[in-house]
Amino acid sequence: MKYFGEIKSTNIHNGVVTINVSYASEDAQHTLEETYTLNSPQGDSWIQDTIQARIKNLEELHQEAQNIQLGLVSAPEPISEEELLYKKNLNEFNSLVSAFAKGIVSDTDEVFLQKQQWLKDNFQPSYIKYF
């Protein structure tokens, strides 16, 4: 579905420019109004670029809405104890990586190496979603 944007009005008050823009789908079934404000210069094409980006966004949202399946959504499968333990250890390792980046621990410290090895030894392909 194509959308169009129209600048309806501009106003400057107390050093702030207000721009009112109206958007509508080509069938006029979907409309909305948005207000943009500027308190410093943005360049000649700023508002045009902003409106075009919003139009693209609206068109993509319209398309995505068409693909949403209606109906009940089932509860997620429970996470196993092993997977929960892996997530916990991965979070702890990520904290160690952060501490390493700050110079608090070394990548040769035993705690770092043990946690890294545990993650390697217990990795399952389904755990990739946690990275």
Backbone bond lengths (Angstrom), bond angles and torsions (degrees), N, CA, C in turn:
res aa  C-N    CA-C-N  psi(-1)  N-CA   C-N-CA  omega(-1)  CA-C   N-CA-C  phi
1 M - - - 1.449 - - 1.522 108.14 -
2 K 1.298 116.02 128.83 1.464 121.04 178.30 1.526 110.09 -83.31
3 Y 1.327 114.84 146.27 1.460 122.42 175.72 1.518 109.01 -122.70
4 F 1.314 114.80 157.24 1.459 121.87 177.74 1.518 108.88 -131.97
5 G 1.311 116.24 149.30 1.457 121.35 176.30 1.514 109.91 -119.86
6 E 1.324 115.79 147.31 1.465 121.11 178.86 1.526 109.03 -138.81
7 I 1.328 115.84 126.69 1.463 120.34 174.69 1.521 106.67 -75.52
8 K 1.331 116.57 117.19 1.466 121.55 -175.96 1.517 112.48 -90.85
9 S 1.346 117.05 -37.32 1.463 119.05 -179.00 1.518 110.04 -163.90
10 T 1.320 114.55 158.01 1.463 121.69 172.55 1.515 107.58 -133.08
11 N 1.316 115.47 151.52 1.454 120.66 -179.87 1.526 107.72 -152.02
12 I 1.322 116.52 146.36 1.458 120.19 173.57 1.518 107.68 -123.75
13 H 1.331 115.05 127.77 1.457 120.91 -178.57 1.522 107.75 -149.11
14 N 1.317 115.94 130.12 1.469 122.01 -179.84 1.529 112.65 52.70
15 G 1.313 116.12 38.60 1.459 120.81 176.61 1.514 114.91 75.84
16 V 1.323 117.34 14.87 1.461 121.57 179.00 1.524 108.60 -122.68
17 V 1.333 115.63 128.03 1.461 120.92 175.98 1.524 108.02 -91.53
18 T 1.323 116.14 130.20 1.456 122.54 176.79 1.521 107.97 -113.44
19 I 1.326 116.09 129.47 1.461 121.90 -179.35 1.520 107.43 -122.94
20 N 1.322 116.67 121.94 1.462 121.89 178.74 1.523 108.84 -100.41
21 V 1.324 115.50 127.03 1.460 121.53 -176.72 1.522 108.85 -125.77
22 S 1.316 115.28 137.33 1.454 122.31 176.85 1.524 108.25 -109.70
23 Y 1.319 116.29 136.87 1.463 121.91 177.20 1.523 108.15 -120.66
24 A 1.326 115.96 144.97 1.463 120.35 177.76 1.521 109.60 -150.06
25 S 1.328 114.75 146.29 1.464 119.71 173.00 1.520 107.74 -75.20
26 E 1.325 116.42 159.84 1.462 120.11 -176.62 1.525 112.35 -61.28
27 D 1.327 117.88 -26.25 1.461 120.34 177.43 1.532 112.19 -91.80
28 A 1.330 116.57 2.52 1.467 124.14 178.60 1.532 113.29 62.61
29 Q 1.316 117.54 14.41 1.462 121.19 178.02 1.527 111.90 -76.85
30 H 1.327 115.64 -25.81 1.461 120.92 -176.83 1.524 108.58 -124.35
31 T 1.328 115.83 118.92 1.463 120.50 179.28 1.523 109.62 -134.50
32 L 1.316 115.25 154.13 1.451 120.17 173.11 1.514 109.16 -158.46
33 E 1.317 114.82 157.75 1.460 122.65 177.93 1.519 107.38 -118.48
34 E 1.321 115.97 137.75 1.458 120.63 175.94 1.514 108.92 -133.62
35 T 1.325 115.19 149.84 1.460 122.17 178.83 1.519 108.41 -118.55
36 Y 1.307 114.93 130.20 1.463 121.60 177.04 1.522 107.81 -113.35
37 T 1.321 115.95 143.46 1.465 119.93 178.98 1.521 109.93 -125.42
38 L 1.322 114.29 146.23 1.462 122.11 177.28 1.513 108.52 -129.54
39 N 1.324 116.14 136.14 1.459 118.77 172.78 1.524 110.99 -122.76
40 S 1.346 115.67 7.84 1.463 121.47 173.00 1.526 107.75 -154.02
41 P 1.323 117.65 155.07 1.467 120.36 -178.70 1.529 111.66 -59.66
42 Q 1.337 115.65 140.75 1.465 121.40 -179.18 1.522 112.91 -120.13
43 G 1.318 117.60 -1.49 1.464 120.05 -178.24 1.514 110.83 99.74
44 D 1.317 114.79 159.84 1.464 121.07 -173.60 1.524 114.46 -63.26
45 S 1.319 118.02 -34.69 1.464 119.57 -173.43 1.526 113.25 -97.22
46 W 1.328 118.17 4.04 1.458 120.57 -173.56 1.525 112.53 -56.22
47 I 1.310 117.93 -51.64 1.468 119.43 -175.26 1.520 110.99 -67.47
48 Q 1.329 117.73 -38.66 1.464 120.25 177.43 1.535 110.37 -62.41
49 D 1.331 115.84 -45.20 1.470 120.25 178.89 1.526 111.06 -62.32
50 T 1.330 116.37 -40.60 1.467 121.31 -179.94 1.522 110.74 -64.43
51 I 1.321 116.58 -44.77 1.469 120.89 -179.83 1.528 110.23 -65.41
52 Q 1.319 117.21 -43.58 1.464 120.27 179.60 1.530 111.28 -63.11
53 A 1.334 116.98 -40.12 1.467 120.07 177.87 1.528 110.48 -64.53
54 R 1.328 117.19 -39.47 1.466 120.72 179.52 1.520 110.61 -67.84
55 I 1.339 117.20 -38.87 1.465 120.68 177.13 1.528 109.70 -60.56
56 K 1.313 116.68 -46.52 1.467 121.00 178.53 1.527 109.88 -59.03
57 N 1.335 116.37 -43.53 1.458 121.45 178.34 1.526 111.15 -60.78
58 L 1.323 117.81 -45.60 1.467 121.50 179.90 1.523 111.47 -62.90
59 E 1.335 116.78 -41.04 1.462 120.33 178.86 1.527 110.99 -64.26
60 E 1.327 116.49 -40.95 1.468 120.10 178.13 1.523 111.15 -67.31
61 L 1.339 117.21 -39.90 1.465 120.49 177.29 1.522 111.19 -62.97
62 H 1.330 115.92 -41.32 1.465 120.44 178.93 1.531 109.77 -60.62
63 Q 1.331 116.31 -45.38 1.463 120.58 179.24 1.528 110.79 -63.59
64 E 1.321 116.69 -43.41 1.463 120.29 -179.75 1.525 110.91 -63.72
65 A 1.317 117.00 -38.77 1.464 120.64 179.52 1.525 110.86 -61.94
66 Q 1.336 116.83 -31.98 1.465 120.86 178.88 1.531 111.51 -66.65
67 N 1.327 116.46 -25.35 1.462 121.13 -175.32 1.524 113.87 -93.75
68 I 1.320 118.01 -1.73 1.465 120.56 -179.09 1.525 109.27 -76.93
69 Q 1.318 115.33 124.60 1.456 121.40 179.21 1.527 109.46 -79.27
70 L 1.300 116.65 128.71 1.458 121.34 176.84 1.521 109.53 -82.48
71 G 1.311 116.19 150.25 1.451 120.35 176.39 1.516 112.37 126.30
72 L 1.315 114.53 -177.81 1.456 121.44 -178.27 1.524 111.10 -68.96
73 V 1.300 114.90 145.42 1.460 121.60 174.85 1.521 106.80 -114.15
74 S 1.311 115.89 126.55 1.462 119.25 -176.93 1.525 110.74 -75.94
75 A 1.302 114.37 158.04 1.466 120.50 177.53 1.525 108.91 -67.84
76 P 1.318 117.05 150.23 1.465 118.32 178.38 1.527 110.86 -67.74
77 E 1.303 114.63 155.32 1.461 119.60 176.17 1.523 108.67 -63.73
78 P 1.323 117.85 142.03 1.464 119.19 178.07 1.532 110.45 -63.72
79 I 1.317 115.42 146.78 1.460 121.18 178.57 1.523 108.30 -86.11
80 S 1.308 115.75 132.96 1.468 120.47 -178.82 1.526 110.36 -68.85
81 E 1.324 114.79 160.03 1.471 120.52 177.22 1.525 110.79 -59.17
82 E 1.342 116.30 -38.46 1.464 120.46 179.61 1.528 111.09 -62.99
83 E 1.324 115.61 -42.15 1.465 119.65 -179.76 1.526 111.04 -68.25
84 L 1.326 116.84 -40.56 1.464 120.10 176.24 1.525 111.21 -61.04
85 L 1.333 116.30 -41.12 1.457 120.68 178.26 1.530 110.48 -64.36
86 Y 1.324 116.70 -39.40 1.464 119.98 178.64 1.530 110.13 -63.63
87 K 1.334 116.21 -45.29 1.473 119.95 178.39 1.523 111.00 -58.71
88 K 1.328 116.51 -43.08 1.467 121.06 179.51 1.524 110.46 -61.25
89 N 1.315 116.42 -46.99 1.463 120.14 -179.81 1.526 111.98 -66.94
90 L 1.317 117.01 -35.91 1.464 119.93 177.30 1.526 110.56 -65.29
91 N 1.325 116.97 -41.44 1.471 120.16 177.03 1.525 110.99 -62.12
92 E 1.319 116.09 -41.33 1.468 119.63 177.75 1.526 110.79 -64.54
93 F 1.328 116.89 -40.23 1.463 120.27 178.68 1.527 110.50 -65.76
94 N 1.330 116.78 -40.43 1.467 119.60 177.16 1.526 110.92 -61.06
95 S 1.319 117.06 -35.07 1.467 120.33 175.08 1.524 110.42 -66.42
96 L 1.324 116.69 -39.30 1.466 120.32 176.85 1.530 111.16 -64.72
97 V 1.325 116.77 -39.38 1.471 120.61 177.39 1.522 109.66 -61.98
98 S 1.315 116.87 -41.13 1.463 121.10 177.11 1.527 110.62 -63.90
99 A 1.323 116.03 -42.58 1.466 119.96 177.82 1.528 110.62 -64.84
100 F 1.324 117.22 -36.26 1.464 121.76 176.28 1.530 110.17 -62.81
101 A 1.335 116.70 -44.45 1.469 121.03 -179.77 1.520 111.49 -62.20
102 K 1.328 116.49 -26.61 1.468 121.20 -179.63 1.523 112.09 -94.52
103 G 1.329 116.08 4.28 1.455 120.10 177.55 1.515 114.70 78.14
104 I 1.316 117.42 16.36 1.467 121.18 -177.14 1.526 111.26 -84.68
105 V 1.321 116.84 -40.74 1.461 121.32 175.83 1.523 108.41 -123.94
106 S 1.300 115.26 163.44 1.462 121.66 178.38 1.521 108.58 -107.83
107 D 1.322 115.89 154.56 1.460 118.46 177.22 1.533 111.86 -75.27
108 T 1.316 116.03 2.17 1.470 120.53 173.79 1.524 111.80 -106.08
109 D 1.340 117.42 -2.57 1.465 120.82 177.16 1.529 109.28 -65.21
110 E 1.313 115.80 143.61 1.461 121.61 -176.62 1.531 112.12 -58.13
111 V 1.326 117.63 -43.03 1.464 120.73 -178.79 1.531 110.49 -61.42
112 F 1.318 117.20 -39.25 1.465 122.57 178.93 1.529 109.93 -65.60
113 L 1.323 116.10 -49.68 1.463 121.13 -177.14 1.526 112.25 -65.69
114 Q 1.334 116.75 -39.50 1.466 120.06 179.32 1.526 111.36 -64.78
115 K 1.323 115.72 -44.75 1.467 119.28 -179.34 1.530 110.24 -64.56
116 Q 1.323 116.59 -42.31 1.465 121.25 179.00 1.532 110.53 -61.93
117 Q 1.307 116.83 -44.39 1.464 120.74 -179.89 1.524 111.10 -65.53
118 W 1.333 116.97 -40.99 1.465 120.37 178.52 1.524 109.99 -59.36
119 L 1.334 116.62 -43.53 1.466 120.39 179.18 1.528 111.14 -63.44
120 K 1.316 117.19 -40.39 1.469 120.65 177.43 1.525 110.66 -63.82
121 D 1.312 116.62 -46.47 1.465 121.56 -176.27 1.526 112.74 -66.17
122 N 1.311 117.69 -30.90 1.467 121.68 -173.57 1.522 113.78 -106.16
123 F 1.317 117.20 6.55 1.464 120.73 -177.84 1.528 110.95 -66.76
124 Q 1.319 115.13 137.79 1.460 123.13 172.32 1.529 107.14 -123.72
125 P 1.325 118.69 144.33 1.471 119.62 -179.50 1.533 113.90 -53.56
126 S 1.321 117.31 -32.07 1.471 119.65 -179.71 1.527 112.71 -69.55
127 Y 1.344 117.89 -13.51 1.461 121.42 -179.59 1.524 112.52 -81.84
128 I 1.324 118.07 -5.66 1.466 120.82 -176.68 1.529 111.26 -58.74
129 K 1.309 117.18 -26.03 1.471 121.36 -179.97 1.522 112.67 -63.24
130 Y 1.320 118.08 -15.91 1.460 121.11 -179.72 1.524 113.12 -89.00
131 F 1.322 116.55 -2.15 1.464 120.09 -179.60 1.508 111.03 -98.82
